[in-house]
C-alpha cells in the first residue's frame, strides 16, 4: 500500500502533496489532515481490485 500512497501523492500538484518523509519501503510520514482521504482511497482501491466469483 505504501507504493500506492506514494503514487497518489505524486499525482498531485506540488502544493497539494501530503507526504512529509518516506521512512522506509513500508512507512510514510504524512500530513495529519489527509488520513481520511488516504483511508477512503485505499478502501476504493481494494474494492475495485477484489475478485468476485461470477457464479
PDB file of N, H, CA, C and O in Angstrom:
ATOM      1  N   UNK A   1       0.810  -1.198   0.000  1.00  0.00           N
ATOM      2  CA  UNK A   1       0.000   0.000   0.000  1.00  0.00           C
ATOM      3  C   UNK A   1       0.853   1.262   0.000  1.00  0.00           C
ATOM      4  O   UNK A   1       0.414   2.300  -0.496  1.00  0.00           O
ATOM      5  N   UNK A   2       2.051   1.191   0.542  1.00  0.00           N
ATOM      6  H   UNK A   2       2.407   0.348   0.945  1.00  0.00           H
ATOM      7  CA  UNK A   2       2.902   2.388   0.588  1.00  0.00           C
ATOM      8  C   UNK A   2       3.163   2.910  -0.816  1.00  0.00           C
ATOM      9  O   UNK A   2       3.124   4.119  -1.043  1.00  0.00           O
ATOM     10  N   UNK A   3       3.429   2.010  -1.764  1.00  0.00           N
ATOM     11  H   UNK A   3       3.460   1.028  -1.579  1.00  0.00           H
ATOM     12  CA  UNK A   3       3.689   2.459  -3.135  1.00  0.00           C
ATOM     13  C   UNK A   3       2.449   3.108  -3.736  1.00  0.00           C
ATOM     14  O   UNK A   3       2.568   4.085  -4.476  1.00  0.00           O
ATOM     15  N   UNK A   4       1.279   2.595  -3.437  1.00  0.00           N
ATOM     16  H   UNK A   4       1.183   1.802  -2.836  1.00  0.00           H
ATOM     17  CA  UNK A   4       0.030   3.203  -3.912  1.00  0.00           C
ATOM     18  C   UNK A   4      -0.109   4.619  -3.366  1.00  0.00           C
ATOM     19  O   UNK A   4      -0.482   5.532  -4.102  1.00  0.00           O
ATOM     20  N   UNK A   5       0.188   4.810  -2.082  1.00  0.00           N
ATOM     21  H   UNK A   5       0.491   4.068  -1.484  1.00  0.00           H
ATOM     22  CA  UNK A   5       0.091   6.134  -1.467  1.00  0.00           C
ATOM     23  C   UNK A   5       1.130   7.077  -2.065  1.00  0.00           C
ATOM     24  O   UNK A   5       0.836   8.248  -2.306  1.00  0.00           O
ATOM     25  N   UNK A   6       2.338   6.580  -2.305  1.00  0.00           N
ATOM     26  H   UNK A   6       2.577   5.629  -2.109  1.00  0.00           H
ATOM     27  CA  UNK A   6       3.381   7.404  -2.925  1.00  0.00           C
ATOM     28  C   UNK A   6       2.946   7.842  -4.317  1.00  0.00           C
ATOM     29  O   UNK A   6       3.135   9.002  -4.685  1.00  0.00           O
ATOM     30  N   UNK A   7       2.367   6.933  -5.096  1.00  0.00           N
ATOM     31  H   UNK A   7       2.213   5.991  -4.797  1.00  0.00           H
ATOM     32  CA  UNK A   7       1.877   7.285  -6.432  1.00  0.00           C
ATOM     33  C   UNK A   7       0.719   8.271  -6.356  1.00  0.00           C
ATOM     34  O   UNK A   7       0.618   9.177  -7.183  1.00  0.00           O
ATOM     35  N   UNK A   8      -0.150   8.096  -5.372  1.00  0.00           N
ATOM     36  H   UNK A   8      -0.068   7.360  -4.701  1.00  0.00           H
ATOM     37  CA  UNK A   8      -1.258   9.028  -5.172  1.00  0.00           C
ATOM     38  C   UNK A   8      -0.706  10.425  -4.893  1.00  0.00           C
ATOM     39  O   UNK A   8      -1.193  11.410  -5.450  1.00  0.00           O
ATOM     40  N   UNK A   9       0.295  10.509  -4.044  1.00  0.00           N
ATOM     41  H   UNK A   9       0.690   9.710  -3.592  1.00  0.00           H
ATOM     42  CA  UNK A   9       0.931  11.780  -3.701  1.00  0.00           C
ATOM     43  C   UNK A   9       1.589  12.403  -4.934  1.00  0.00           C
ATOM     44  O   UNK A   9       1.485  13.611  -5.148  1.00  0.00           O
ATOM     45  N   UNK A  10       2.262  11.589  -5.741  1.00  0.00           N
ATOM     46  H   UNK A  10       2.347  10.608  -5.567  1.00  0.00           H
ATOM     47  CA  UNK A  10       2.973  12.083  -6.920  1.00  0.00           C
ATOM     48  C   UNK A  10       2.027  12.611  -7.990  1.00  0.00           C
ATOM     49  O   UNK A  10       2.428  13.425  -8.822  1.00  0.00           O
ATOM     50  N   UNK A  11       0.783  12.161  -7.979  1.00  0.00           N
ATOM     51  H   UNK A  11       0.457  11.500  -7.303  1.00  0.00           H
ATOM     52  CA  UNK A  11      -0.173  12.611  -8.991  1.00  0.00           C
ATOM     53  C   UNK A  11      -0.749  13.992  -8.682  1.00  0.00           C
ATOM     54  O   UNK A  11      -1.465  14.563  -9.504  1.00  0.00           O
ATOM     55  N   UNK A  12      -0.444  14.524  -7.511  1.00  0.00           N
ATOM     56  H   UNK A  12       0.138  14.059  -6.843  1.00  0.00           H
ATOM     57  CA  UNK A  12      -0.965  15.831  -7.101  1.00  0.00           C
ATOM     58  C   UNK A  12      -0.010  16.951  -7.497  1.00  0.00           C
ATOM     59  O   UNK A  12       1.160  16.715  -7.796  1.00  0.00           O
ATOM     60  N   UNK A  13      -0.537  18.180  -7.491  1.00  0.00           N
ATOM     61  H   UNK A  13      -1.488  18.372  -7.248  1.00  0.00           H
ATOM     62  CA  UNK A  13       0.325  19.349  -7.683  1.00  0.00           C
ATOM     63  C   UNK A  13       1.289  19.422  -6.511  1.00  0.00           C
ATOM     64  O   UNK A  13       0.993  18.918  -5.428  1.00  0.00           O
ATOM     65  N   UNK A  14       2.428  20.041  -6.720  1.00  0.00           N
ATOM     66  H   UNK A  14       2.668  20.450  -7.600  1.00  0.00           H
ATOM     67  CA  UNK A  14       3.450  20.137  -5.667  1.00  0.00           C
ATOM     68  C   UNK A  14       2.893  20.781  -4.406  1.00  0.00           C
ATOM     69  O   UNK A  14       3.258  20.389  -3.298  1.00  0.00           O
ATOM     70  N   UNK A  15       2.022  21.755  -4.560  1.00  0.00           N
ATOM     71  H   UNK A  15       1.725  22.073  -5.460  1.00  0.00           H
ATOM     72  CA  UNK A  15       1.466  22.448  -3.390  1.00  0.00           C
ATOM     73  C   UNK A  15       0.468  21.586  -2.612  1.00  0.00           C
ATOM     74  O   UNK A  15       0.161  21.888  -1.459  1.00  0.00           O
ATOM     75  N   UNK A  16      -0.043  20.512  -3.236  1.00  0.00           N
ATOM     76  H   UNK A  16       0.207  20.267  -4.173  1.00  0.00           H
ATOM     77  CA  UNK A  16      -1.024  19.640  -2.584  1.00  0.00           C
ATOM     78  C   UNK A  16      -0.430  18.329  -2.072  1.00  0.00           C
ATOM     79  O   UNK A  16      -1.138  17.538  -1.448  1.00  0.00           O
ATOM     80  N   UNK A  17       0.848  18.089  -2.322  1.00  0.00           N
ATOM     81  H   UNK A  17       1.423  18.732  -2.829  1.00  0.00           H
ATOM     82  CA  UNK A  17       1.461  16.844  -1.879  1.00  0.00           C
ATOM     83  C   UNK A  17       1.421  16.751  -0.360  1.00  0.00           C
ATOM     84  O   UNK A  17       1.593  17.751   0.337  1.00  0.00           O
ATOM     85  N   UNK A  18       1.195  15.550   0.144  1.00  0.00           N
ATOM     86  H   UNK A  18       1.055  14.738  -0.422  1.00  0.00           H
ATOM     87  CA  UNK A  18       0.973  15.366   1.577  1.00  0.00           C
ATOM     88  C   UNK A  18       2.041  14.535   2.275  1.00  0.00           C
ATOM     89  O   UNK A  18       2.056  14.480   3.505  1.00  0.00           O
ATOM     90  N   UNK A  19       2.929  13.892   1.536  1.00  0.00           N
ATOM     91  H   UNK A  19       2.916  13.938   0.537  1.00  0.00           H
ATOM     92  CA  UNK A  19       3.985  13.100   2.164  1.00  0.00           C
ATOM     93  C   UNK A  19       5.085  14.040   2.649  1.00  0.00           C
ATOM     94  O   UNK A  19       5.630  14.835   1.883  1.00  0.00           O
ATOM     95  N   UNK A  20       5.395  13.929   3.932  1.00  0.00           N
ATOM     96  H   UNK A  20       4.952  13.283   4.554  1.00  0.00           H
ATOM     97  CA  UNK A  20       6.462  14.735   4.520  1.00  0.00           C
ATOM     98  C   UNK A  20       7.798  14.017   4.362  1.00  0.00           C
ATOM     99  O   UNK A  20       8.803  14.625   3.994  1.00  0.00           O
ATOM    100  N   UNK A  21       7.794  12.698   4.649  1.00  0.00           N
ATOM    101  H   UNK A  21       6.978  12.204   4.948  1.00  0.00           H
ATOM    102  CA  UNK A  21       9.040  11.934   4.575  1.00  0.00           C
ATOM    103  C   UNK A  21       8.725  10.452   4.374  1.00  0.00           C
ATOM    104  O   UNK A  21       7.825   9.909   5.016  1.00  0.00           O
ATOM    105  N   UNK A  22       9.468   9.804   3.481  1.00  0.00           N
ATOM    106  H   UNK A  22      10.198  10.244   2.959  1.00  0.00           H
ATOM    107  CA  UNK A  22       9.363   8.355   3.303  1.00  0.00           C
ATOM    108  C   UNK A  22      10.373   7.719   4.259  1.00  0.00           C
ATOM    109  O   UNK A  22      11.581   7.854   4.069  1.00  0.00           O
ATOM    110  N   UNK A  23       9.887   7.038   5.269  1.00  0.00           N
ATOM    111  H   UNK A  23       8.905   6.928   5.424  1.00  0.00           H
ATOM    112  CA  UNK A  23      10.768   6.471   6.290  1.00  0.00           C
ATOM    113  C   UNK A  23      11.490   5.224   5.791  1.00  0.00           C
ATOM    114  O   UNK A  23      12.693   5.074   6.004  1.00  0.00           O
ATOM    115  N   UNK A  24      10.761   4.331   5.130  1.00  0.00           N
ATOM    116  H   UNK A  24       9.783   4.453   4.956  1.00  0.00           H
ATOM    117  CA  UNK A  24      11.328   3.138   4.503  1.00  0.00           C
ATOM    118  C   UNK A  24      10.315   2.637   3.484  1.00  0.00           C
ATOM    119  O   UNK A  24       9.389   3.367   3.129  1.00  0.00           O
ATOM    120  N   UNK A  25      10.471   1.422   3.013  1.00  0.00           N
ATOM    121  H   UNK A  25      11.224   0.829   3.301  1.00  0.00           H
ATOM    122  CA  UNK A  25       9.597   0.933   1.939  1.00  0.00           C
ATOM    123  C   UNK A  25       8.156   0.680   2.373  1.00  0.00           C
ATOM    124  O   UNK A  25       7.283   0.494   1.525  1.00  0.00           O
ATOM    125  N   UNK A  26       7.894   0.669   3.681  1.00  0.00           N
ATOM    126  H   UNK A  26       8.603   0.820   4.370  1.00  0.00           H
ATOM    127  CA  UNK A  26       6.530   0.401   4.148  1.00  0.00           C
ATOM    128  C   UNK A  26       5.968   1.466   5.078  1.00  0.00           C
ATOM    129  O   UNK A  26       4.831   1.340   5.532  1.00  0.00           O
ATOM    130  N   UNK A  27       6.736   2.513   5.373  1.00  0.00           N
ATOM    131  H   UNK A  27       7.659   2.615   5.004  1.00  0.00           H
ATOM    132  CA  UNK A  27       6.288   3.543   6.310  1.00  0.00           C
ATOM    133  C   UNK A  27       6.472   4.935   5.716  1.00  0.00           C
ATOM    134  O   UNK A  27       7.503   5.248   5.121  1.00  0.00           O
ATOM    135  N   UNK A  28       5.441   5.762   5.895  1.00  0.00           N
ATOM    136  H   UNK A  28       4.603   5.508   6.379  1.00  0.00           H
ATOM    137  CA  UNK A  28       5.428   7.119   5.353  1.00  0.00           C
ATOM    138  C   UNK A  28       4.955   8.067   6.443  1.00  0.00           C
ATOM    139  O   UNK A  28       4.007   7.771   7.170  1.00  0.00           O
ATOM    140  N   UNK A  29       5.617   9.201   6.551  1.00  0.00           N
ATOM    141  H   UNK A  29       6.388   9.442   5.960  1.00  0.00           H
ATOM    142  CA  UNK A  29       5.198  10.254   7.470  1.00  0.00           C
ATOM    143  C   UNK A  29       4.463  11.285   6.623  1.00  0.00           C
ATOM    144  O   UNK A  29       5.060  11.898   5.738  1.00  0.00           O
ATOM    145  N   UNK A  30       3.164  11.483   6.889  1.00  0.00           N
ATOM    146  H   UNK A  30       2.680  10.985   7.608  1.00  0.00           H
ATOM    147  CA  UNK A  30       2.372  12.387   6.053  1.00  0.00           C
ATOM    148  C   UNK A  30       1.642  13.438   6.884  1.00  0.00           C
ATOM    149  O   UNK A  30       1.658  13.406   8.114  1.00  0.00           O
ATOM    150  N   UNK A  31       1.010  14.361   6.185  1.00  0.00           N
ATOM    151  H   UNK A  31       0.997  14.387   5.186  1.00  0.00           H
ATOM    152  CA  UNK A  31       0.227  15.409   6.833  1.00  0.00           C
ATOM    153  C   UNK A  31      -0.973  14.764   7.527  1.00  0.00           C
ATOM    154  O   UNK A  31      -1.629  13.907   6.935  1.00  0.00           O
ATOM    155  N   UNK A  32      -1.275  15.156   8.765  1.00  0.00           N
ATOM    156  H   UNK A  32      -0.742  15.852   9.246  1.00  0.00           H
ATOM    157  CA  UNK A  32      -2.375  14.509   9.504  1.00  0.00           C
ATOM    158  C   UNK A  32      -3.761  14.758   8.909  1.00  0.00           C
ATOM    159  O   UNK A  32      -4.662  13.943   9.108  1.00  0.00           O
ATOM    160  N   UNK A  33      -3.952  15.850   8.191  1.00  0.00           N
ATOM    161  H   UNK A  33      -3.220  16.511   8.029  1.00  0.00           H
ATOM    162  CA  UNK A  33      -5.282  16.171   7.665  1.00  0.00           C
ATOM    163  C   UNK A  33      -5.697  15.298   6.481  1.00  0.00           C
ATOM    164  O   UNK A  33      -6.847  15.373   6.049  1.00  0.00           O
ATOM    165  N   UNK A  34      -4.802  14.479   5.948  1.00  0.00           N
ATOM    166  H   UNK A  34      -3.867  14.419   6.300  1.00  0.00           H
ATOM    167  CA  UNK A  34      -5.143  13.644   4.789  1.00  0.00           C
ATOM    168  C   UNK A  34      -5.453  12.193   5.160  1.00  0.00           C
ATOM    169  O   UNK A  34      -5.676  11.364   4.278  1.00  0.00           O
ATOM    170  N   UNK A  35      -5.468  11.886   6.437  1.00  0.00           N
ATOM    171  H   UNK A  35      -5.287  12.559   7.153  1.00  0.00           H
ATOM    172  CA  UNK A  35      -5.677  10.497   6.866  1.00  0.00           C
ATOM    173  C   UNK A  35      -6.954   9.895   6.285  1.00  0.00           C
ATOM    174  O   UNK A  35      -6.918   8.800   5.725  1.00  0.00           O
ATOM    175  N   UNK A  36      -8.071  10.589   6.410  1.00  0.00           N
ATOM    176  H   UNK A  36      -8.100  11.479   6.865  1.00  0.00           H
ATOM    177  CA  UNK A  36      -9.343  10.037   5.930  1.00  0.00           C
ATOM    178  C   UNK A  36      -9.347   9.888   4.410  1.00  0.00           C
ATOM    179  O   UNK A  36      -9.901   8.921   3.888  1.00  0.00           O
ATOM    180  N   UNK A  37      -8.736  10.831   3.698  1.00  0.00           N
ATOM    181  H   UNK A  37      -8.285  11.616   4.123  1.00  0.00           H
ATOM    182  CA  UNK A  37      -8.655  10.736   2.241  1.00  0.00           C
ATOM    183  C   UNK A  37      -7.842   9.506   1.841  1.00  0.00           C
ATOM    184  O   UNK A  37      -8.236   8.773   0.934  1.00  0.00           O
ATOM    185  N   UNK A  38      -6.726   9.278   2.500  1.00  0.00           N
ATOM    186  H   UNK A  38      -6.406   9.874   3.236  1.00  0.00           H
ATOM    187  CA  UNK A  38      -5.896   8.108   2.202  1.00  0.00           C
ATOM    188  C   UNK A  38      -6.673   6.824   2.490  1.00  0.00           C
ATOM    189  O   UNK A  38      -6.673   5.900   1.676  1.00  0.00           O
ATOM    190  N   UNK A  39      -7.332   6.765   3.644  1.00  0.00           N
ATOM    191  H   UNK A  39      -7.333   7.515   4.306  1.00  0.00           H
ATOM    192  CA  UNK A  39      -8.105   5.569   4.004  1.00  0.00           C
ATOM    193  C   UNK A  39      -9.214   5.293   2.988  1.00  0.00           C
ATOM    194  O   UNK A  39      -9.427   4.143   2.605  1.00  0.00           O
ATOM    195  N   UNK A  40      -9.918   6.331   2.553  1.00  0.00           N
ATOM    196  H   UNK A  40      -9.746   7.265   2.865  1.00  0.00           H
ATOM    197  CA  UNK A  40     -11.011   6.122   1.598  1.00  0.00           C
ATOM    198  C   UNK A  40     -10.482   5.716   0.225  1.00  0.00           C
ATOM    199  O   UNK A  40     -11.107   4.900  -0.453  1.00  0.00           O
ATOM    200  N   UNK A  41      -9.346   6.266  -0.199  1.00  0.00           N
ATOM    201  H   UNK A  41      -8.839   6.929   0.352  1.00  0.00           H
ATOM    202  CA  UNK A  41      -8.761   5.875  -1.484  1.00  0.00           C
ATOM    203  C   UNK A  41      -8.271   4.427  -1.450  1.00  0.00           C
ATOM    204  O   UNK A  41      -8.413   3.701  -2.434  1.00  0.00           O
ATOM    205  N   UNK A  42      -7.701   4.010  -0.332  1.00  0.00           N
ATOM    206  H   UNK A  42      -7.586   4.599   0.467  1.00  0.00           H
ATOM    207  CA  UNK A  42      -7.262   2.615  -0.196  1.00  0.00           C
ATOM    208  C   UNK A  42      -8.467   1.679  -0.204  1.00  0.00           C
ATOM    209  O   UNK A  42      -8.427   0.625  -0.838  1.00  0.00           O
ATOM    210  N   UNK A  43      -9.532   2.053   0.492  1.00  0.00           N
ATOM    211  H   UNK A  43      -9.565   2.909   1.007  1.00  0.00           H
ATOM    212  CA  UNK A  43     -10.748   1.230   0.505  1.00  0.00           C
ATOM    213  C   UNK A  43     -11.319   1.100  -0.900  1.00  0.00           C
ATOM    214  O   UNK A  43     -11.729   0.012  -1.303  1.00  0.00           O
ATOM    215  N   UNK A  44     -11.350   2.199  -1.650  1.00  0.00           N
ATOM    216  H   UNK A  44     -11.017   3.083  -1.322  1.00  0.00           H
ATOM    217  CA  UNK A  44     -11.843   2.169  -3.031  1.00  0.00           C
ATOM    218  C   UNK A  44     -10.942   1.286  -3.896  1.00  0.00           C
ATOM    219  O   UNK A  44     -11.439   0.486  -4.689  1.00  0.00           O
ATOM    220  N   UNK A  45      -9.629   1.424  -3.749  1.00  0.00           N
ATOM    221  H   UNK A  45      -9.225   2.074  -3.105  1.00  0.00           H
ATOM    222  CA  UNK A  45      -8.676   0.610  -4.498  1.00  0.00           C
ATOM    223  C   UNK A  45      -8.900  -0.876  -4.218  1.00  0.00           C
ATOM    224  O   UNK A  45      -8.932  -1.689  -5.142  1.00  0.00           O
ATOM    225  N   UNK A  46      -9.053  -1.222  -2.955  1.00  0.00           N
ATOM    226  H   UNK A  46      -9.027  -0.562  -2.205  1.00  0.00           H
ATOM    227  CA  UNK A  46      -9.277  -2.630  -2.589  1.00  0.00           C
ATOM    228  C   UNK A  46     -10.603  -3.148  -3.137  1.00  0.00           C
ATOM    229  O   UNK A  46     -10.683  -4.283  -3.607  1.00  0.00           O
ATOM    230  N   UNK A  47     -11.630  -2.327  -3.078  1.00  0.00           N
ATOM    231  H   UNK A  47     -11.565  -1.404  -2.697  1.00  0.00           H
ATOM    232  CA  UNK A  47     -12.936  -2.729  -3.607  1.00  0.00           C
ATOM    233  C   UNK A  47     -12.868  -2.930  -5.116  1.00  0.00           C
ATOM    234  O   UNK A  47     -13.425  -3.894  -5.642  1.00  0.00           O
ATOM    235  N   UNK A  48     -12.187  -2.026  -5.810  1.00  0.00           N
ATOM    236  H   UNK A  48     -11.734  -1.244  -5.383  1.00  0.00           H
ATOM    237  CA  UNK A  48     -12.063  -2.121  -7.265  1.00  0.00           C
ATOM    238  C   UNK A  48     -11.223  -3.316  -7.697  1.00  0.00           C
ATOM    239  O   UNK A  48     -11.367  -3.792  -8.823  1.00  0.00           O
ATOM    240  N   UNK A  49     -10.350  -3.808  -6.825  1.00  0.00           N
ATOM    241  H   UNK A  49     -10.233  -3.421  -5.910  1.00  0.00           H
ATOM    242  CA  UNK A  49      -9.433  -4.886  -7.178  1.00  0.00           C
ATOM    243  C   UNK A  49      -9.710  -6.177  -6.422  1.00  0.00           C
ATOM    244  O   UNK A  49      -8.801  -6.979  -6.209  1.00  0.00           O
ATOM    245  N   UNK A  50     -10.949  -6.381  -6.021  1.00  0.00           N
ATOM    246  H   UNK A  50     -11.687  -5.730  -6.194  1.00  0.00           H
ATOM    247  CA  UNK A  50     -11.353  -7.603  -5.336  1.00  0.00           C
ATOM    248  C   UNK A  50     -12.059  -8.520  -6.329  1.00  0.00           C
ATOM    249  O   UNK A  50     -12.982  -8.101  -7.028  1.00  0.00           O
ATOM    250  N   UNK A  51     -11.624  -9.750  -6.384  1.00  0.00           N
ATOM    251  H   UNK A  51     -10.874 -10.090  -5.816  1.00  0.00           H
ATOM    252  CA  UNK A  51     -12.244 -10.721  -7.282  1.00  0.00           C
ATOM    253  C   UNK A  51     -13.592 -11.147  -6.721  1.00  0.00           C
ATOM    254  O   UNK A  51     -13.717 -11.488  -5.544  1.00  0.00           O
ATOM    255  N   UNK A  52     -14.588 -11.120  -7.585  1.00  0.00           N
ATOM    256  H   UNK A  52     -14.486 -10.844  -8.541  1.00  0.00           H
ATOM    257  CA  UNK A  52     -15.918 -11.603  -7.227  1.00  0.00           C
ATOM    258  C   UNK A  52     -16.255 -12.727  -8.193  1.00  0.00           C
ATOM    259  O   UNK A  52     -16.278 -12.525  -9.407  1.00  0.00           O
ATOM    260  N   UNK A  53     -16.515 -13.903  -7.655  1.00  0.00           N
ATOM    261  H   UNK A  53     -16.496 -14.067  -6.669  1.00  0.00           H
ATOM    262  CA  UNK A  53     -16.851 -15.054  -8.471  1.00  0.00           C
ATOM    263  C   UNK A  53     -18.161 -14.775  -9.205  1.00  0.00           C
ATOM    264  O   UNK A  53     -19.157 -14.448  -8.560  1.00  0.00           O
ATOM    265  N   UNK A  54     -18.189 -14.892 -10.536  1.00  0.00           N
ATOM    266  H   UNK A  54     -17.380 -15.157 -11.060  1.00  0.00           H
ATOM    267  CA  UNK A  54     -19.394 -14.558 -11.301  1.00  0.00           C
ATOM    268  C   UNK A  54     -20.546 -15.545 -11.147  1.00  0.00           C
ATOM    269  O   UNK A  54     -21.620 -15.307 -11.699  1.00  0.00           O
ATOM    270  N   UNK A  55     -20.366 -16.624 -10.432  1.00  0.00           N
ATOM    271  H   UNK A  55     -19.494 -16.818  -9.983  1.00  0.00           H
ATOM    272  CA  UNK A  55     -21.444 -17.616 -10.273  1.00  0.00           C
ATOM    273  C   UNK A  55     -22.565 -17.066  -9.503  1.00  0.00           C
ATOM    274  O   UNK A  55     -23.555 -17.760  -9.274  1.00  0.00           O
TER     275      UNK A  55
END
